[in-house]
C-alpha cells in the first residue's frame, strides 16, 4: 500500500509541475501568437457563417502579424468595438491610412482614412455594425487577423485577403479602371 501511495504522489507531483509549466506557455502563445474565436452573426456572410446561426464558423486569429500593425486591405480582422470595449467584432479591412473611401451611409459620403486608422466593413452590408456606423478604427484596437477557418471541418480553409471591386479605395479603383480602359 505504501508503495502505491508513493507512486501516486510521484505522478501527482509530475502533473503539478507540468501544469505550472504548461499554463504560462499556453497563456504566452495565446497572447502573442494566435487563438481561436467563434464568429457569430450575419455581418460577414457569405465569407463567414454562410449557413447562419445553425453552424457558426470558428477561425484562427493570428496575433503575431498585428503586433506590428501588419494589416493589408482585404484582411479579416478582430477588433475591439469602438462603441463597446467589452465586445470584439470581426470585419474586413477595406481601407488603410491615407485611402479615400466611398462610404455606405456614414455621415460623410467620402472619407480619407486618418493616419493610424483602418476602414472596416462587414461583407453583408446592411447587417453590419462597422466603420459605416462609427467611422475609421484605430490600429490599436486590432486584436488579431483571421488566417484560417478551422470549424466546421467541411469549411477548413485558409482565408485569403480580398476586397470586392466596388469597395476598393477610390484612387485604387480609378487606377484599376483606367488600366482596364488602356487594354
HELIX and SHEET records of a PDB file:
HELIX    1   1 UNK A    2  UNK A   32  1                                  31    
HELIX    2   2 UNK A   52  UNK A   55  5                                   4    
HELIX    3   3 UNK A   64  UNK A   67  1                                   4    
HELIX    4   4 UNK A  131  UNK A  134  1                                   4    
HELIX    5   5 UNK A  139  UNK A  141  5                                   3    
HELIX    6   6 UNK A  153  UNK A  155  5                                   3    
HELIX    7   7 UNK A  165  UNK A  167  5                                   3    
HELIX    8   8 UNK A  170  UNK A  182  1                                  13    
SHEET    1   A 7 UNK A  34  UNK A  38  0                                        
SHEET    2   A 7 UNK A  58  UNK A  62 -1                                        
SHEET    3   A 7 UNK A 142  UNK A 151 -1                                        
SHEET    4   A 7 UNK A  76  UNK A  80 -1                                        
SHEET    5   A 7 UNK A  88  UNK A  95 -1                                        
SHEET    6   A 7 UNK A 117  UNK A 121 -1                                        
SHEET    7   A 7 UNK A 137  UNK A 138 -1                                        
SHEET    1   B 4 UNK A  34  UNK A  38  0                                        
SHEET    2   B 4 UNK A  58  UNK A  62 -1                                        
SHEET    3   B 4 UNK A 142  UNK A 151 -1                                        
SHEET    4   B 4 UNK A 157  UNK A 158 -1                                        
SHEET    1   C 2 UNK A 100  UNK A 102  0                                        
SHEET    2   C 2 UNK A 110  UNK A 112 -1                                        
END                                                                             
